[in-house]
């Protein structure tokens, strides 16, 4: 059985305690401190089993994309390539720089569609997101409108999907490392501010337990007849994010917002990644 020494007599047995510590040993100065430590260990998830996760990650492709990229935000195509390499499901998309390309892509993807401006960091704030586009005529009309937005370099086209809006992201903190953040997405992240955060790397079991601690967990679980979200898939995606930043520590900021979740699928429909070498 393990023995945890408690040596409270730091005055009457000062020399003996010093001799004990000089041998590289540790002790607790009080039984209350020891009790608190045991309580924290009892409620802490088991150590992360990180090696298992790497088997489903395309390490070579991830490093190639990062090594060839410049500092700053990655282009949409490179963001998608990273997500695919990290085994994170993402929506079909096409980026066009002229109207003809946009129309051809729209016919290939099918309606309804979403159009998003490429260039500005905050697309919604710039009026650069248009939903429920149902015809080629609308595609042509909105293409001209979106390309007039300041810093616009192209237009991204995606199928119009539905589901519970989720959020997962990464932020590098000096002296700590990569923080993984997640919760409900869309406007909920700003209104409810219900976000959990953990230090990478993380394990599946740790994330699954953290998801259940969200105040909005009932929405994820499904309530009042509304379809819930597959918690295991959500945890898998967050673990994949953790794996991605462990392989590519140059990623200092990453947002998947929103992820659209259903009972049998979760798909990233918008993402941005910033790197710094």
C-alpha positions as CSV (number, residue, x, y, z in Angstrom):
1,X,0.0,0.0,0.0
2,X,1.3,3.5,-0.7
3,X,2.4,5.6,2.3
4,X,1.9,9.3,2.3
5,X,4.0,10.9,5.2
6,X,2.4,13.7,7.2
7,X,5.1,15.6,9.2
8,X,3.4,18.5,11.0
9,X,6.2,18.9,13.6
10,X,8.3,21.4,11.5
11,X,9.6,23.1,14.7
12,X,10.2,20.3,17.2
13,X,11.5,17.9,14.5
14,X,13.0,20.5,12.1
15,X,16.3,18.6,11.6
16,X,14.6,15.3,11.0
17,X,12.2,16.8,8.5
18,X,15.1,18.5,6.7
19,X,17.0,15.2,6.6
20,X,13.9,13.5,5.1
21,X,13.5,16.1,2.4
22,X,17.3,16.1,1.6
23,X,16.8,12.5,0.4
24,X,14.4,13.6,-2.3
25,X,11.3,12.7,-0.4
26,X,8.1,14.8,-0.1
27,X,5.6,15.1,2.7
28,X,2.3,16.8,3.7
29,X,2.6,19.4,6.5
30,X,-1.0,18.8,7.7
31,X,-3.6,16.1,7.4
32,X,-6.2,18.6,6.1
33,X,-3.9,19.4,3.2
34,X,-3.5,15.7,2.5
35,X,-7.2,15.2,2.6
36,X,-7.8,18.0,0.1
37,X,-5.2,16.6,-2.2
38,X,-6.8,13.1,-2.1
39,X,-10.2,14.7,-2.9
40,X,-8.7,16.5,-6.0
41,X,-7.1,13.3,-7.3
42,X,-10.3,11.4,-6.8
43,X,-12.2,13.8,-9.0
44,X,-9.5,14.2,-11.7
45,X,-9.8,12.1,-14.9
46,X,-7.2,9.5,-15.6
47,X,-4.1,10.5,-17.6
48,X,-4.6,11.1,-21.3
49,X,-3.9,8.1,-23.6
50,X,-2.7,10.3,-26.5
51,X,-0.9,7.7,-28.7
52,X,-4.2,6.0,-29.6
53,X,-5.6,9.1,-31.2
54,X,-2.7,9.6,-33.6
55,X,-3.6,6.4,-35.5
56,X,-6.5,8.2,-37.2
57,X,-4.7,11.4,-38.0
58,X,-2.8,12.1,-41.3
59,X,0.3,13.4,-39.7
60,X,2.3,13.8,-43.0
61,X,-0.4,15.9,-44.6
62,X,-0.8,18.1,-41.6
63,X,2.9,18.9,-41.4
64,X,3.1,19.6,-45.1
65,X,0.3,22.1,-45.0
66,X,1.7,23.9,-41.9
67,X,5.3,23.9,-43.2
68,X,4.3,25.4,-46.5
69,X,2.0,28.1,-45.0
70,X,2.9,31.6,-44.0
71,X,2.0,33.3,-40.7
72,X,-1.6,34.5,-40.4
73,X,-5.0,33.0,-41.3
74,X,-5.1,30.0,-43.7
75,X,-7.0,30.1,-46.9
76,X,-10.4,28.2,-46.8
77,X,-9.0,25.4,-49.0
78,X,-6.1,24.9,-46.7
79,X,-8.4,25.0,-43.6
80,X,-10.5,22.3,-45.2
81,X,-7.5,20.2,-46.0
82,X,-6.3,20.4,-42.4
83,X,-9.8,19.4,-41.1
84,X,-9.9,16.4,-43.4
85,X,-6.3,15.4,-42.4
86,X,-7.4,15.7,-38.7
87,X,-10.4,13.4,-39.3
88,X,-12.9,16.2,-38.6
89,X,-16.1,16.0,-40.8
90,X,-16.7,19.2,-42.8
91,X,-19.3,20.4,-45.3
92,X,-18.7,20.3,-49.0
93,X,-17.6,23.7,-50.3
94,X,-16.3,25.6,-53.3
95,X,-14.5,28.9,-53.5
96,X,-15.0,31.1,-56.6
97,X,-13.4,34.4,-57.7
98,X,-15.8,35.0,-60.7
99,X,-19.5,34.6,-61.3
100,X,-19.2,31.8,-63.9
101,X,-17.3,29.6,-61.4
102,X,-19.9,30.4,-58.8
103,X,-22.8,29.4,-61.0
104,X,-21.2,26.1,-62.0
105,X,-20.4,25.2,-58.4
106,X,-24.0,26.0,-57.3
107,X,-25.4,23.6,-59.9
108,X,-23.0,20.9,-58.8
109,X,-23.7,21.3,-55.0
110,X,-27.5,21.7,-55.4
111,X,-29.9,24.0,-53.6
112,X,-30.5,25.5,-51.0
113,X,-27.1,27.0,-50.5
114,X,-25.1,29.3,-48.3
115,X,-22.7,32.0,-49.6
116,X,-19.9,33.4,-47.5
117,X,-17.4,36.1,-48.3
118,X,-13.7,35.1,-48.2
119,X,-11.2,37.6,-46.9
120,X,-12.8,39.5,-43.9
121,X,-12.1,37.6,-40.6
122,X,-15.6,38.3,-39.2
123,X,-17.9,37.4,-42.1
124,X,-21.2,37.9,-40.2
125,X,-20.2,41.3,-38.9
126,X,-19.3,42.4,-42.4
127,X,-22.7,41.2,-43.8
128,X,-20.8,38.5,-45.6
129,X,-23.1,35.5,-45.0
130,X,-26.2,34.8,-47.0
131,X,-28.4,31.8,-46.2
132,X,-31.1,29.8,-48.0
133,X,-30.2,30.7,-51.5
134,X,-32.6,28.8,-53.8
135,X,-31.7,29.6,-57.4
136,X,-29.0,30.6,-59.9
137,X,-30.5,34.0,-60.2
138,X,-30.0,34.6,-56.4
139,X,-26.4,33.2,-56.7
140,X,-25.6,35.8,-59.4
141,X,-27.2,38.6,-57.5
142,X,-25.5,37.9,-54.2
143,X,-22.1,37.3,-55.8
144,X,-21.8,40.9,-56.9
145,X,-23.0,42.1,-53.6
146,X,-20.5,40.1,-51.5
147,X,-17.6,40.9,-53.7
148,X,-18.1,44.6,-53.0
149,X,-17.3,44.0,-49.3
150,X,-14.0,45.4,-48.2
151,X,-11.1,42.9,-48.3
152,X,-13.2,40.3,-50.2
153,X,-11.0,38.0,-52.3
154,X,-13.7,35.4,-53.3
155,X,-16.9,33.7,-52.3
156,X,-17.3,30.4,-50.6
157,X,-20.3,28.3,-51.4
158,X,-21.8,25.5,-49.2
159,X,-24.9,23.3,-49.0
160,X,-27.5,24.7,-46.5
161,X,-27.3,22.3,-43.5
162,X,-29.2,22.2,-40.2
163,X,-28.7,21.0,-36.7
164,X,-27.8,22.2,-33.2
165,X,-25.1,24.8,-33.3
166,X,-22.0,23.7,-31.4
167,X,-18.6,25.3,-31.0
168,X,-15.0,23.9,-30.6
169,X,-11.9,25.9,-30.7
170,X,-8.2,26.3,-29.7
171,X,-6.3,29.2,-28.3
172,X,-2.6,29.2,-27.4
173,X,-1.8,30.7,-24.0
174,X,1.8,31.7,-23.2
175,X,3.4,29.5,-20.5
176,X,0.3,27.2,-20.5
177,X,0.1,25.8,-24.0
178,X,-3.0,25.1,-26.1
179,X,-6.4,25.6,-24.5
180,X,-9.3,23.6,-26.0
181,X,-12.7,25.3,-25.7
182,X,-16.1,24.0,-26.5
183,X,-19.8,24.4,-25.9
184,X,-22.9,25.5,-27.8
185,X,-22.1,27.6,-30.9
186,X,-23.5,30.4,-33.0
187,X,-24.9,33.3,-31.0
188,X,-25.2,31.0,-27.9
189,X,-21.5,31.3,-27.2
190,X,-21.8,35.1,-26.9
191,X,-25.2,35.1,-25.1
192,X,-24.8,32.2,-22.7
193,X,-21.0,32.2,-22.4
194,X,-21.3,28.5,-21.5
195,X,-17.9,27.2,-22.5
196,X,-15.7,24.5,-21.0
197,X,-11.9,24.7,-21.4
198,X,-9.2,22.1,-20.9
199,X,-5.4,22.0,-21.6
200,X,-4.3,19.9,-24.6
201,X,-3.6,17.0,-24.9
202,X,-7.0,15.6,-23.8
203,X,-8.5,12.2,-23.7
204,X,-12.0,11.1,-24.9
205,X,-13.1,10.2,-21.4
206,X,-12.0,13.6,-20.0
207,X,-13.9,15.5,-22.8
208,X,-17.0,13.4,-22.4
209,X,-17.2,14.2,-18.7
210,X,-16.6,17.9,-19.4
211,X,-19.5,18.0,-21.9
212,X,-21.8,16.8,-19.2
213,X,-20.7,19.8,-17.1
214,X,-22.0,22.4,-19.6
215,X,-25.0,24.3,-18.3
216,X,-26.6,23.8,-21.7
217,X,-26.0,20.0,-21.6
218,X,-29.8,19.4,-21.7
219,X,-29.9,20.9,-25.2
220,X,-27.0,18.6,-26.3
221,X,-28.7,15.6,-24.7
222,X,-32.1,16.5,-26.3
223,X,-35.0,18.0,-24.4
224,X,-38.8,18.6,-24.9
225,X,-38.9,16.4,-28.0
226,X,-36.0,18.2,-29.7
227,X,-33.3,15.9,-31.2
228,X,-30.1,15.8,-29.3
229,X,-26.5,15.6,-30.4
230,X,-24.2,12.6,-30.5
231,X,-22.0,13.3,-27.5
232,X,-19.4,10.7,-28.6
233,X,-19.0,12.3,-32.0
234,X,-18.6,15.8,-30.3
235,X,-16.0,14.4,-28.0
236,X,-14.2,12.7,-30.9
237,X,-13.9,16.0,-32.8
238,X,-12.6,17.8,-29.7
239,X,-10.0,15.1,-29.2
240,X,-9.0,15.4,-32.9
241,X,-8.5,19.1,-32.3
242,X,-6.2,18.3,-29.4
243,X,-4.3,15.9,-31.6
244,X,-4.0,18.5,-34.4
245,X,-2.4,21.2,-32.3
246,X,-0.1,18.7,-30.7
247,X,1.2,17.8,-34.2
248,X,1.1,21.4,-35.4
249,X,1.8,23.6,-32.4
250,X,2.1,26.6,-34.8
251,X,-1.7,26.8,-34.7
252,X,-2.3,29.5,-32.1
253,X,-6.0,30.1,-32.9
254,X,-8.7,27.9,-34.3
255,X,-12.5,28.2,-34.4
256,X,-15.0,25.7,-35.6
257,X,-18.2,27.7,-35.3
258,X,-20.7,26.5,-35.9
259,X,-20.5,22.7,-35.9
260,X,-24.0,21.5,-36.8
261,X,-24.9,18.5,-34.7
262,X,-27.6,15.8,-34.9
263,X,-28.1,12.5,-33.3
264,X,-26.0,10.7,-35.9
265,X,-23.7,13.4,-37.3
266,X,-21.7,16.5,-36.6
267,X,-20.3,18.6,-39.5
268,X,-18.1,21.7,-39.4
269,X,-19.6,24.4,-41.6
270,X,-17.3,27.3,-40.8
271,X,-13.7,27.3,-39.6
272,X,-10.8,29.6,-39.3
273,X,-7.2,28.8,-38.4
274,X,-4.3,31.2,-37.6
275,X,-0.8,30.0,-37.4
276,X,2.4,31.6,-36.1
277,X,5.8,30.1,-36.6
